[in-house]
């Protein structure tokens, strides 16, 4: 991340993939559909912009090893459909996940990649994000233009993912081939520009080949001063029906984004919230600082073969590579301030609002994930019981190459005014070296056993072998971890009627150990992997066109933190336990013929015990509110054909901004409104959308979390408005 001090983990220089997405997208919008039409004799088909499925989804990939009905999945899964993404004009994952009350942000600065906390546990950039079920590097803001839906599995996913965090997994599902030609243009109240195209079709002598291409260009005018940027995105999906029993699918997507990152605030003196903070202010601004550049390439392939009506197999593989040129004028701490004199580690702003400014540089920060998985799925009966069995094996490798980072102090600033320009660092940039080489191998099985129409059980597990090495800049091995762990998962399902499911489940997970921050006595030490356990009980009910769900859960994991010592220093330790207990309620679908809603509420009790630091215990953990809620609705006006009113609210209770539970950020409710108007212009289906977020221009702290031992505060966006038009040819 572009944090002041952060994990050294990446580095070999990577080629830049030059591509003018805007030009190519415009050419394809006019040329590709005609070429596809020429190769077939089917009449052109106009596709309306509104997704008929609305905000409710019936199935998801993320809960198992293929698409499965949500009603029969013994886990808490949220699905955000293409229709919802379009109506909210979402460009970032944070704009999608705000629809789930169990999710909060966890160090998600503007201009950089985002991370999140789910059920009170932070996700991990190495393992918590997937495209079509295959793991991608999380150090990117994955483009949404080619996504059919975004799925969130809340809780442990050891069976599905292997080594992963207990909070959950995000899975992006890409659009498949379809006869579509559309162009979307958009702007906002700050003058940003956006153009996207979506084109595709089927071709070949038997319509066996399918293609879908998405291109976008965005000029970003941020609400934060001096933080404008731009983004280019291109994606192609290819489908080949080789035979009635064989299917090949390929996906390639590339994105380049350039934007200055926006540092977070820190507590004043470690005990008070910053006063007179503005969400529009760029802390530590230096006119000569460079933007952060992120190049991301994701490649995904899947081959599926049906052996019979009841047995099929698939082989999937992926590569995800991200190259980050990480530059930042970073605000951190107050070593140079008189108000912080004598403090061993002043990792906060001074009581008067002074902070140090660092010239941070980490070019060619490279992270690569490679994964392959083979699975066999079949159905059979034995001894009067029905079985749906999945068995398979997987291999995953993550490498991180990085230069030794540069972090040079250049001056000081205060939060109430913009600092002057200081002399920048002009020394050499260090050589790149391999920081991490992590390999995971797994054997897994899952068997859904049906006893009768009411009772089912799901039994499964994954045997994981973890082989991980870390290195220093002299290429010497600093740690070699080898570990075997069996991760079981079991669930009991009861369906008294076909549309009602009650379940209870148990899961075990394995997470990578955390890395000590720079200021700890054991700086940059990576601790041993940790085991987590979860019990969950839930109820799901499909009634007419609505889906209702309620979930109770409890997750336990070893507590990892910077333990304060008597002399004012810190030691990064794995001691004690964090236990999060919660209740989630959700409703999705059409409440009436004209009203559809997406609503959720989450209440979480997060506690630490046995840490050896009493001040960190017996209160809610950092950055986790006890209650959060989200509501979004779409109402089609009966007296004006084609016009719908959109809107909703996000609520968060108060939460602690330090580990001692002494500083709180207040609760807040953010109201959003909008509209959608569907019409025909010159024979083309056209949809106009208007969205206004934070209608009352509320000032609030959206994120008060921790990263690499340091606490940061990020303000929420002020009132913003976005207008778009989508035309389907």
BELJO-V111773 format. One line per field, one symbol per residue. phi: phi as a letter, one per 20 degrees, with the letter a starting at -180 (. if undefined). psi: psi as a letter, one per 40 degrees, with the letter a starting at -180 (. if undefined). burial: # if it has 9 or more other ideal C-beta (glycine too) atoms within 8 Angstrom, else .. A space follows every 50 residues. Layout:
phi: ???
psi: ???
burial: ???
This chain:
phi: .efgcbfebbrgfcfeefaeffffffffgeefgfffffecdfffcedffe effmedddbbefebdrfcfffdeebecdcdeffffffelfdcfffefffd fedceclcffncedccdclndffcffbeccclndfdfeebeffdfddfad dceeofcfffcmfafffqcdcedefdgaebbbcccbbbfdnfcbcccccr rdbofcledccbcccbcceedffefmcfabbccbbcdcccefbgdccdcc ccbcbcccafedfefcfemmccffelfdfeeefmfcfefefedcdccccb cbdccefbfdcbcbccbbcccccdeecaedebmbgeeffdgnefceeaff genebeddeebbflfdccdcbcbcbccbcadblmdeccdccabbcccccc dbeffdbdfcrcbcfebffffdfefcefdffebfebcdcccbccbbcedd eafddbccdaacedddcccccefemefebcdcbdbedebbbdcccfcgec cdbcbcccccdfffdfffefgdgmfdffgdecccdbcbccbeclddcdbc cdbbccbgedaeefdfeneccfcdbnbdcdcbcccbbbpefcfdddcccb ccdcddcdbmfncgfedmbgfgmcffcbbbbbccceffebfndcddrabd ccffbedbffmdcdeffbcddccabccdbcclndfccdccccdlgelfeb eebcecblndeccdefffgccccbcddde
psi: ifidhihheidiiiihghhgddddddddddddddddddeieiiihhhidh hdeaehieiideebfihihddehgihhhhhiddddddefhdiddedeeeh eehiigggiheaiiiihhfehiihddeehihfeihihefighiedfhdih ihhhaifdddebhiiedahhhhhiiihigihihhiiiaeeeiihhiihii iiiidffehiihhhiihhhhgiehiefiaihhhhihhhhhgdieehhhhi hhiihhhhihihiiiiiheeeiihifiheehhifhhdeiiihhhhhhhhh ihhhhhdaeehiiihiiihhhhhhhhiihhhhafdeideehehdggfiii deeiiihihhhgifhhhhhhiihhihhihiihfeihhhhhiaiihhhhih hiihihghheaiiieeihiihihihfaihiiiihdhhhhhhihiihhhhh daedhiihhiihhhhhhhiiiaeeeihehhhhihhhgihiihhhgdideh hhiiihihihiiiihiideidfhehhiiiihiihiihihhhhhbfihiih hhihhhiihhihhhideeiihhighaihhhhihhiihhahdadehiihii hhhhhhihifeegdeeifiiihehidhiihhhihhhhdeghehihiiaih hhiiiieidefehiiiiihhhiiaihhhahhfehhhhhhhhhigdefhhi hdhfaihfeihihhiiiahiihhihhhh.
burial: ######.#.##..#....#.##.###.##..##.###..#.#....#.#. ...####..######..#.#####################.######### ###############################################.## ##################################.###...######### ####...#############.#.#..###############....##### ###################..###..#.#.######..#.########## ######....########################..#.##....###### ..##########################......#.####.######### #######..######...#..#.#.....#.###########.####### ....#################.......#.#.#.###########....# #################.##..#####.#############....##### #############.#...############.#.#######....###### ##.#####..#.#..##..######.#########.#.....######## ###.#####.#.#.#..#.#########.....############..#.# #.##############.############
